[in-house]
Amino acid sequence: MYGVCYHVIMSQMAPHSYGPWSKVVHYLGNRLITSFSPFQPGGGMPQGYPGGPAPCPPQGYPGGPAPGQQPMPGYPGGAPAPNPSMPGYGGGAPATPHSPAINRGYRGAIKDHPGADPLRDVEVLRKAMKGFGTDESAIIELLGSRTSKQRVPMVAAYKTTYGKDLFHDLKSELTGSFEKLAIAMLQTPAKFDASELKEAISGAGTDEACLIEILSSRSNAEIREINQIYKHEYGKTLEDSISNDTSGHFRRLLVSLCQGNRDEREQVDINMAKQDAQKLYAAGENKVGTDESQFNAILCARSKPHLRAVFHEYQQMCGRDIVKSICREMSGDVEDGMVAVGKFRNNHLALFGSEIPGAGTKDRTLIRVMVTRSEVDMLDIRQVYQQTYGKSLYTAISGDTSGDYKKMLLKLCGGSD
């Protein structure tokens, strides 16, 4: 499943005058940059940068401040001097990591069911839907105890065995959010994401938060698979759909993200992180106006571990966290997008936690988060949720949802903390 949409805003978040992300900015701004270690491992094994652009040589902070600009604030120990002989980002001599990747084991809440057989499983589904009434409990128990790779083959097995479409039969037997959740669980992760992006673009108004969530939190390989499925299912590229529905710097941000070409290595070059922090300062706080293109280049291309280091260096350098700087320098959709990308890169777990239950929870967002994270990092999301809100995610879901829908969500949650 997927390796991180922000329609859902917790009731305790303070109001703000801009877009759907601005409440999150004020609630989580200080928490993510200062409360969470900037060197927290991103998880997973180190990955290369397949198909991406050739590494660029490092660039030092260009010269002194232009007329009318403030001088570059100094680091406590002095600003790093550009070093022309320093190896390029991701190339040359081995980079100095802040911390090595740590394999903490499987962090999903659902595991493969021993001996699962799609031909036997569809017999259970057929029996649950056949005749008068529907045995929802049997459907919940079956789907809620299988991983995605065990659920998806049921679709073909059902048609092979009964000559009927499983999605059609489930839609005729189930209703409401429970139906939508069951359908989501039977799709491949990439196909589900592609359908969510399509709905975010072509639905009633553009769901900017959904676009940012998916494109910011998926791996390069996942984004490329989403692109292929999107083109096959909807007859046009995801990039074209985004370009036709958005504009300006926000469009450029989304187009950059949907390429699936960002660096995914775990190692961090500390000198490069300091130089990137300087570039962000020079593009925002230290000039009249804002160079959004520089923010776009760094936030979209750099790896999560690297950006956590950049954000730490930025705060050390100028005494303000990057989220507050973005909010000071930008507005509207581009502010929301840049803030979201920055936070996803710094600590996506807290943001996923902020989307799920609370006042005003939207079922579409809740379904997407629970389905896509149940086999990735649900145990971590549960932990962050408990620490942030003082109660377990399991308890929150129990109080904010009901019926069969609640029972299935609790299966995906995996237990109480």
C-alpha positions in Angstrom: 0.0 0.0 0.0 0.9 3.6 -0.1 3.8 5.1 1.3 0.4 11.0 2.4 -5.9 15.8 1.8 -6.8 18.2 4.0 -10.5 18.9 3.8 -10.8 17.9 7.4 -9.9 20.5 9.9 -10.1 19.7 13.6 -12.4 22.0 15.6 -9.6 23.3 17.7 -7.7 24.9 14.8 -7.8 28.6 14.6 -9.5 30.4 11.7 -7.5 32.1 8.9 -8.5 34.2 5.9 -7.0 31.9 3.2 -7.9 28.6 1.6 -8.7 25.1 3.1 -5.1 24.6 4.4 -4.7 27.8 6.4 -6.4 26.5 9.5 -3.9 23.6 9.6 -1.1 26.2 9.3 -2.0 28.0 12.5 -2.7 24.8 14.5 0.3 22.7 13.5 2.8 25.4 12.4 5.0 25.4 15.4 4.3 21.7 16.3 5.8 20.1 13.2 9.0 22.1 13.0 9.9 22.3 16.7 8.2 19.4 18.4 9.3 16.7 16.0 12.9 15.9 15.4 14.0 17.2 12.0 16.2 14.2 11.8 13.4 11.6 12.3 14.0 8.8 9.8 11.6 8.8 6.9 11.2 5.0 7.2 11.7 2.4 4.5 14.8 1.4 2.7 16.9 3.9 0.8 15.8 4.4 -2.7 17.5 5.7 -5.8 16.3 8.4 -8.2 15.3 6.3 -11.2 14.5 8.3 -14.3 15.1 11.6 -12.7 17.3 14.5 -13.8 21.1 14.3 -13.5 22.3 15.6 -10.1 23.1 19.3 -10.1 26.3 20.8 -8.6 25.8 22.7 -5.4 25.3 26.4 -5.5 26.3 28.6 -2.7 24.3 31.6 -1.5 24.7 34.1 -4.4 26.7 37.1 -3.3 25.6 39.6 -0.7 22.1 41.1 -0.3 20.8 43.3 -3.0 20.1 47.0 -2.3 17.1 47.3 0.1 17.6 43.8 1.4 18.5 42.8 4.9 21.9 41.0 5.4 21.8 37.3 5.7 21.3 36.3 9.4 24.2 34.4 10.8 24.2 30.9 12.1 25.3 30.6 15.8 28.7 29.4 14.6 28.8 31.5 11.4 27.2 30.8 8.1 28.6 28.0 6.0 30.8 29.2 3.2 30.1 27.9 -0.3 32.6 25.3 -1.3 33.1 24.9 -5.0 34.9 21.6 -4.5 32.0 20.1 -2.5 30.5 17.1 -4.2 27.2 17.7 -6.0 23.9 16.9 -4.4 23.5 13.1 -4.4 26.8 12.6 -6.3 30.6 12.6 -5.8 31.9 11.6 -2.4 29.5 9.9 0.1 27.2 12.4 1.7 27.2 12.8 5.5 23.8 11.6 6.7 22.0 13.2 9.7 20.9 9.7 10.7 20.9 6.4 9.0 17.6 4.8 7.8 16.1 2.8 10.5 14.0 -0.3 9.7 11.4 -0.3 12.4 9.5 -3.2 10.9 6.0 -3.4 9.6 3.9 -0.5 10.8 0.6 -1.3 9.2 -2.5 -2.4 11.2 -3.6 -5.2 8.7 -1.4 -8.2 7.9 -1.8 -10.9 5.3 -4.4 -13.5 6.4 -2.8 -17.0 6.5 -4.1 -19.3 3.8 -6.4 -16.7 2.2 -7.9 -18.0 -1.1 -9.9 -15.6 -3.4 -12.0 -18.5 -4.7 -13.1 -19.4 -1.2 -13.4 -15.8 -0.1 -15.8 -14.9 -2.9 -18.0 -17.8 -1.8 -18.4 -16.0 1.5 -19.2 -12.7 -0.2 -21.8 -14.4 -2.5 -23.5 -16.1 0.4 -23.5 -12.8 2.3 -25.3 -11.0 -0.6 -27.5 -13.8 -1.9 -31.2 -14.1 -1.0 -33.2 -11.8 1.2 -31.2 -9.3 3.2 -27.4 -8.9 3.4 -25.0 -10.3 6.0 -23.0 -7.2 6.5 -21.0 -8.7 9.4 -19.6 -11.4 7.1 -18.5 -8.8 4.6 -16.8 -6.8 7.3 -15.1 -9.8 8.8 -13.8 -10.9 5.4 -12.7 -7.6 3.8 -11.4 -6.3 7.1 -9.1 -9.2 7.7 -7.4 -9.3 4.3 -4.7 -7.0 2.9 -5.1 -5.2 -0.4 -3.2 -7.8 -2.3 -5.5 -10.4 -1.0 -8.7 -8.4 -1.6 -8.1 -7.2 -5.1 -8.0 -10.7 -6.7 -11.5 -11.3 -5.4 -12.9 -9.1 -8.1 -11.7 -11.4 -10.9 -12.4 -14.5 -8.9 -16.0 -13.4 -8.3 -16.6 -12.8 -12.0 -14.9 -16.1 -12.9 -17.0 -18.1 -10.4 -20.4 -16.4 -10.8 -20.3 -14.4 -14.0 -21.2 -11.2 -12.2 -19.4 -8.0 -11.3 -18.5 -7.8 -7.6 -18.5 -4.0 -7.6 -22.0 -4.0 -9.1 -23.3 -6.5 -6.5 -21.8 -4.7 -3.6 -23.3 -1.4 -4.7 -26.7 -3.0 -5.0 -26.5 -4.5 -1.5 -24.7 -1.8 0.5 -25.4 1.9 1.0 -23.8 5.1 2.0 -20.3 5.5 3.4 -20.1 1.7 4.1 -20.6 1.0 0.4 -17.9 3.5 -0.6 -15.5 2.1 1.9 -16.0 -1.5 0.7 -15.5 -0.4 -3.0 -12.4 1.5 -2.1 -10.9 -1.5 -0.3 -11.3 -3.7 -3.4 -9.4 -1.4 -5.8 -5.7 -1.5 -6.3 -4.0 1.4 -4.4 -3.0 3.2 -7.7 -6.5 2.9 -9.2 -8.1 4.2 -6.1 -5.7 7.1 -6.0 -6.3 7.8 -9.7 -10.1 7.9 -9.1 -9.6 10.2 -6.1 -7.6 12.6 -8.1 -10.1 12.5 -10.9 -12.9 13.4 -8.5 -10.8 16.1 -6.9 -10.3 17.7 -10.3 -13.7 17.2 -12.0 -16.0 17.2 -9.0 -17.9 20.2 -7.7 -15.0 22.6 -7.4 -11.4 21.6 -7.2 -10.3 19.7 -4.1 -6.9 21.2 -3.8 -6.2 19.5 -0.5 -6.8 16.0 -1.9 -4.4 16.8 -4.8 -1.7 17.9 -2.5 -2.2 14.9 -0.1 -1.8 12.2 -2.7 0.9 13.8 -4.8 3.0 14.8 -1.8 2.8 11.5 0.1 3.2 8.8 -2.6 6.5 7.5 -3.8 7.9 8.1 -7.3 7.0 4.6 -8.4 3.5 5.0 -7.1 3.0 8.4 -8.8 4.2 6.9 -12.1 1.7 4.1 -11.8 -1.1 6.5 -10.9 -0.2 8.5 -14.1 -0.4 5.4 -16.2 -3.8 4.3 -14.8 -5.2 7.9 -15.0 -4.3 8.1 -18.7 -5.8 4.6 -19.4 -9.0 5.2 -17.4 -9.8 8.8 -18.3 -8.2 9.3 -21.7 -5.9 12.2 -20.8 -2.8 12.7 -18.7 -3.0 13.7 -15.1 -0.7 16.6 -15.9 -3.1 17.9 -18.6 -6.1 17.6 -16.2 -4.2 19.5 -13.5 -3.1 22.2 -16.0 -6.6 22.7 -17.2 -8.1 23.0 -13.7 -5.5 25.1 -11.9 -3.4 28.1 -12.6 -0.3 30.1 -11.6 2.3 28.9 -9.1 -0.2 26.4 -7.6 -0.4 24.7 -11.0 3.4 24.6 -11.3 3.6 23.1 -7.8 1.2 20.3 -8.7 2.8 19.7 -12.1 6.2 19.3 -10.4 4.7 16.8 -7.9 3.0 14.7 -10.5 6.2 14.0 -12.4 7.3 11.4 -9.8 11.0 12.4 -10.0 11.9 13.7 -6.6 15.0 12.5 -4.7 14.2 9.6 -2.5 17.5 8.8 -0.8 17.8 8.7 2.9 21.2 10.3 3.3 21.5 14.1 3.9 24.4 16.3 2.9 24.5 18.9 5.7 26.3 21.5 3.7 23.7 21.2 0.9 20.9 21.5 3.4 22.4 24.8 4.7 22.7 26.2 1.2 19.1 25.3 0.5 18.0 27.0 3.7 19.9 30.1 2.5 18.2 30.0 -0.9 14.8 29.8 0.7 15.6 32.8 2.9 16.9 34.7 -0.1 13.8 33.9 -2.1 11.3 35.0 0.6 12.1 36.8 3.8 15.2 38.6 2.4 13.7 40.1 -0.7 10.8 42.4 -1.8 8.2 40.0 -3.1 8.7 36.2 -3.2 10.5 33.9 -5.7 7.9 31.1 -5.6 9.9 29.2 -8.2 12.8 28.7 -5.8 10.5 27.3 -3.1 9.0 25.1 -5.8 12.4 23.8 -6.9 13.5 22.9 -3.4 10.2 21.6 -1.9 9.3 19.4 -4.8 12.7 18.0 -5.8 14.4 17.3 -2.5 14.0 14.2 -0.3 12.0 14.2 2.9 15.2 13.7 5.1 17.0 16.4 3.3 14.0 18.9 3.7 13.7 18.1 7.4 17.4 19.2 7.7 16.7 22.2 5.5 13.8 23.3 7.8 16.0 22.9 10.8 18.8 24.9 9.3 16.3 27.6 8.2 15.0 28.1 11.8 18.6 28.1 13.2 19.6 30.7 10.6 16.8 33.2 10.8 14.8 32.3 13.9 11.5 31.6 12.1 10.2 28.2 11.0 9.5 27.7 7.3 5.8 27.4 7.7 5.5 30.8 9.2 7.7 32.2 6.5 5.5 30.7 3.7 2.4 32.1 5.4 4.0 35.6 5.5 5.2 35.5 1.9 2.4 33.8 0.1 -1.4 33.6 0.0 -4.3 31.5 -1.4 -3.8 28.1 -3.0 -0.1 28.5 -3.5 0.3 29.2 0.2 -1.8 26.2 1.1 0.1 24.0 -1.4 3.6 25.0 -0.3 2.7 24.7 3.4 1.2 21.2 2.8 4.2 20.0 0.8 6.5 21.3 3.5 4.6 19.6 6.3 4.3 16.4 4.4 8.1 16.4 3.9 8.7 17.2 7.6 6.2 14.9 9.4 3.3 13.5 7.4 2.0 11.4 10.3 0.8 14.4 12.2 -1.0 15.7 9.2 -2.7 12.4 8.5 -3.7 12.4 12.1 -5.2 15.8 11.8 -7.5 14.6 9.0 -9.2 11.9 10.9 -12.0 12.1 13.3 -13.1 15.4 14.8 -15.7 18.0 14.3 -16.6 18.2 10.6 -14.9 15.0 9.5 -15.7 14.3 5.8 -16.2 10.7 5.0 -14.4 10.8 1.7 -11.2 12.0 3.4 -11.6 9.6 6.3 -12.1 6.7 3.9 -9.0 7.6 1.8 -6.7 8.0 4.8 -7.8 4.8 6.5 -7.7 2.7 3.4 -4.4 4.0 2.0 -2.5 4.0 5.4 -3.8 0.8 7.0 -0.9 -1.2 5.6 1.7 1.5 5.6 2.0 3.5 8.9 -1.3 3.2 10.7 0.5 2.2 14.0 2.5 5.4 13.8 -0.6 7.5 13.0 -2.3 6.0 16.0 0.6 6.9 18.2 0.8 10.5 17.0 -3.0 10.8 17.3 -2.9 9.7 20.9 -0.1 12.1 21.7 -1.8 15.0 20.0 -5.4 14.6 21.1 -5.1 12.7 24.3 -7.3 9.8 23.2 -6.9 6.9 20.9 -7.8 7.0 17.2 -10.0 3.9 17.8 -12.0 5.8 20.4 -12.3 8.8 18.1 -13.7 6.7 15.2 -16.1 5.0 17.6 -17.5 8.3 18.7 -17.6 10.0 15.3 -19.0 7.2 13.0 -21.7 4.6 13.3 -23.1 1.2 12.1 -21.3 -1.1 9.7 -19.2 1.8 8.4 -17.8 2.3 11.9 -17.1 -1.4 12.2 -15.1 -1.6 9.0 -13.1 1.5 9.9 -12.2 0.0 13.2 -11.0 -3.0 11.4 -8.6 -0.8 9.4 -7.5 1.0 12.5 -6.5 -2.3 14.0 -7.0 -1.7 17.7 -7.0 0.8 20.5 -3.8 2.3 22.0 
